[in-house]
Amino acid sequence: MRYRDLSSKEIVDIQTGTRLGVLGQTDIELDEKTGEIVAFIIPNYSWFGMKKEDVNLRIKWSDIEKIGEDMIMIRQTPISK
């Protein structure tokens, strides 16, 4: 699967039903040796669209349960980084 196939999908925590962000608005952490995705880094924005510094959510690739047509569902609540 290519990144462009994943972009614009919503990321949802299936334990809480919380919408965490949209994949197109995230950074990706890659393994330098294999080129595989390790995690998605979701920035935390305020009401006015300004990024809050040092407040990001890190979602490990292994936490993804299902990639659907419109959303990516994760099993564990991400840990703040």
WOWO-V548805 format. One record per run of one state. SS is the DSSP state (alpha for helix, beta for strand, coil for the rest). FROM is the first residue (numbers start at 1). TO is the last residue. If there is no record, write none. Layout:
# WOWO-V548805
SS/FROM/TO
SS/FROM/TO
This chain:
# WOWO-V548805
coil/1/2
alpha/3/6
coil/7/9
beta/10/13
coil/14/17
beta/18/22
alpha/23/25
beta/26/30
coil/31/36
beta/37/45
coil/46/50
beta/51/60
alpha/61/63
beta/64/67
coil/68/70
beta/71/74
coil/75/78
beta/79/80
coil/81/81
